[in-house]
Amino acid sequence: MSIEIRLAVTRDDSAVAYCVCQAFIHYIPRIGKQPGPMLDDYQSLVEQSVVYVACQQEEIVGVLVLLETDEGFCIETIAVLPSAQGVGIGGKLLAFAETVAINLGYISIYLSTHRLMYESQAVYARFGYVEFDRRVINGYDRILIRKLLLCARI
């Protein structure tokens, strides 16, 4: 299976939103409302050139939103279509995000996940992310995790 990761373009807006919604919809009953990524304005984010897509042939099967924040380099959203989960696409998106962070001179990368999204927390731990804070962000109980990037450019 060949996966290409590229910057999203305007024509990708609806496929990006669809992928994110499909990846997060099963969490609604657990957390009692739509997860934050389901509410984001992907048209605006694509226009800001912060959205990347993982494509299998021409189909968007994964989404990655990367932001530079006051706290550092952030994976704002990472999502993989349920039908494409379990074959390494999420790992490829994480590795891509880490490479972008390193190329921009960051020594770490961080993200947050809802405290009830246990599966995500376990995946991130396997990739070397460790908890550094807990906060309520926009009404969501979040766990913030960070990974040190050993190969950052000086």
Buried (B, 14 or more C-beta within 10 A) or exposed (E): EEBEBEEBEEEBBEBBBBBBBBBBEEBEEEBEEEBBBBEBEBBEBBBEEBBBBBBBEEEBBBBBBBBEEEEBBBBBBBBBBEEBBEBEBBEBBBEBBBBBBBEEEBBBBBBBBBBBBEEBBEBBEEEBBEEEEEEEEEEBEBBBBBBEBEEBEE
